[in-house]
Amino acid sequence: MEQPERERPLGVSMFFPAYNDGGTIASLVIQAVQTASRLTPDFEVIVVNDGSTDATRAVADELARAYPQVRVIHHPKNRGYGGALRTGFASATKDLIAYTDGDGQYDPSELEVLWNRLTPDTDVVTGYKISRSDPWYRIAIGRVYHHTVQRMFRLRVRDVDCDFRLMRREVFDRVKLERDTGVICLELMRKIQDAGFHIAEVPVHHYHRAHGRSQFFNFRRIFWTGIDVLKLWITLVVLGRGRQGTSVLFRNPTIRAASRESAKR
């Protein structure tokens, strides 16, 4: 009597959007490789270098040479946080997609926390910060932003700007992302909510930024973020656009490395 075929283990793509994160990206990628290898034999770790001007490119390329599961995608020019996320989502090849930032404020080993919360009925596992490790003014501005957008977009998650998430690949059969700025987090979670996907939340740690500086917290960026939030609110809430399913996620035609690197593994 033939033995039943063993169920194929879930694969996971974990990616890091990185902009001038040369001081942190190496340790994050190594931690991600070690953690993912404990969870599944089928994984990849991707660095999306968003036009960095520091050592990020060289460090990421060296990581890809050292670890066969690591690949790197370089943006010739900075496209913004949303642009980096869109590239990461479009380039991921596994059943599950996880991402967190390349600045070291989240611990990639806590991917296991998100993984363990995933059930057959859960489509998205999103983190929420146990305690925010930032200067007081960033915490104050962050709280105002959080409460404002939560009411504007009627979000049911407690921390829309916690950039540590794990989601099923099928989410992007129905969710099409369009923003290139930091408001992509709002766009992502509102569209996931509108599409009816089941969301679970888990607490994750948030750490002080050890290298580099935030690209968001200056008056010019705060002003334009406000404009972007207002435009997105009009599009998604007032006009109700973006609720319909879409057949495929935005694919960047300039990204050619993904298929070649996948074939090498």
N, C-alpha and C positions, 0 to 999 in steps of 0.2 A: 504494500500500500504506500503510495507516494505521500511524503510529508507536505503539508500545506506550505505554500511560499510565504516566507517571512515578510511582514509588512515593512516597506521601505521607510527608514527613519526620516523625519522631517529635516530639511536643510534650512540653514539660516544664512542670510547675507547681512553682515553688520557693516555700516559705513560711517565715516567721519567726514563731515564738511570741515575743511581746514583753510584758514586764512591767516598767514603769518603765525602759525602755531609750531614752528620748528623746535621750540623748547619743550613741547609736551607730546607731540604726536607719536614719537617712538615708543614711549612707555605705554601709551594708550593702546596702540596697535598690538604690542606684545601681550598686554593683559587681555585684549579681545581674542587673540588667537588662543591663548591658554584657556580662557573661559569657554569659548565656543567649542573647543575640542573636547571638553568634558561633557558637553550637552549633546553633541551629535558628531558623527564622522563626516557629515556633509555640510561644509560651511565655507564661507569666503569672507574676507575682510577687505573693504574698499576705502581708500583715501581719495576724497575729491578735493584736490588742491585748487582753490578758487583764486588763481592768479596771484599767489603769494610772492612777496618780494624779499623774504628772508630765506632761511635754509630749509623751509618746508619741502620744497621740491626735491632737493638732494637727499634729505633724510627719508622721505617717502619712497623714493626710487631704491635706496639702499635696503629698506625694509622689504620691498617687493623681490629683491634679489635674494634676500636671506630666507624668506618664508614663501613657499609655493602657493599658499592659500591667500596671499596678499596681492592685490593689484592696485594700481594708481591711475587716476584720471586727472589730467591737467587741463584747467581752463587757461587759455592764453592770456585772457584778461579777467579781472574780477567781475563776476556777474551778480554778486550779492548773495546773501544767505539763502534766499528762496531759490535762486538759480542753482546753487550748490546742492540743495536738497532735491530739486527736480532731477538733476543729473544722477544723484545717488539712487533715487527710486527707479529711474528709468534703466539704470545699469545693473541693478540687482538681479540675480538669476535664480535664487532659491525660493523655497515655499514660503518662508517667513522673512520679513525685512525688519531690521532693527537699525536705529541710528542714535547717535549722541554727538555732542560737539567735540571739536578737536582741541579745546582750550584747557581741558583737564578739570573742569568744574563738576563733572560726573565721573563715577567710577565704572569702567566697562565691565568689571567683574560682577556688578549687580545686574547684568543681563540675565544671570541665573534667576534672580528674583522675579523679573518679568516673565521669563520662560516658565517658571513653576506656577504662575498665575494663569497661564493660557490653558483654556479648556476647549473641548469641541464646540461649545456654544459661544466662545469668545472670539471676536474678530480683531480687536485692538486692545493691547495692554499699554497704558500710559502711566508714567511716573508722576508723582507729586513730591515737591521738595519737603523733607522733614523740617529743615530749617535753612533759610537762605544765608549763605556766607558771602555777603557783599557789604560794601560801605553803606552807612546809614541812608545816604541820599539815594542810592540805587534801590535800596529796600523800600523807601518811601515812594519813589516814583513808580516802582514796580507794583506796589499795592494799589495805587491809584489807577494805573493802567489795567491791572487785573480786574478790579471791581467794575471799571467802566466797560471794558469789552465783554465781560461776562453778562452784564445786563443788556448791552446793545445787541449781542449776538445770541442771547438766551442759551448760553452754553451750560451743559450739565456736568462738565468736568471741573474739578476744583483747582487745577493749575494748568491753564492752557499753554503757558510758556515754559513748562518743564520739558526740555528737549532730550528726553530719553524715552523712546517708544519702541514697541514691538508689534508688528501687525502682519496679518495674512496678505499674501501677494494678491489675492483676489479682490482686495479692497480697491485696487487701482484699475480694475475692470470697470468700476462705476464712478470713481473719483478722479477727476481731471484737475490737476493743479496748474495755475497760470501765473501766480505772483512770483517776482524775483526778489522781493524785499523780505524783511523779517515778519511781515504780516502773513506770510505763508502758513505759520502755525495756526493762526485764526482760520484761515481758509481751509486748511487740512481738517481741523477738528469740527468746524461747522458743516463741511460737506460730508464728513463721515457720519455725523449725527443726523443730518438730513437724509442720508441714504439708508438709515435704519440699522447700521452695524452695531453690534453689541460691544460696549467698551467696559473694560475693567481697569481699576486704578490701584497702584501699589506705591508705598512710600520709598523714596530713594534719597541718598545723601547728596548734599550740594557742598562743594568745597571752594575755598578762596582761590581766586585766579593767581597762579604762581608766575606765569609768564605772559607778556603782551598786555594789551589793554582792550577794553570793550570798544567795538565799532559803533555801538548804539548810543551810549550815554554822552551826547553833546547836544546843545540846543538846536542846532541845525537838523540833526537827524531826528530828534524828538518831534520837531515841527512837521517834517515830511512824513514821519511815521503816522502822526495824527491825520494828515491828509489821506494817506494810504488806507488807514482804518476806516475813515469816513467813506471813501470810494467803495471799499469792500462791503461795508454795511449796506450801502445803497444797492449794490449788485446782488448780494446774497439774501438780505433780509427784506428790504423795501420792494425790490423787483422780483425777488424769489428765483433768481437765475442760478444755474449750477446744480440744480437738484436732480436733473435727469441723468440717467446712466450713460456712460461713455464706453466705447469698445476698447479703447487703448489709451494708456498714459502717454503724455507728451514725450516724444523721442527726439533727442537732440541729434541731428544728422552729422554734426562735427565729431561726435564721440565714436571712434573707431576701434579703441583699444579693447573694449569689453569682450567681443567675440574671439579675438586673437588670444587674449590672456586666458579665457576660459578653456580654449582648446589646448593650451599648454599644460593644464593641471592634470 
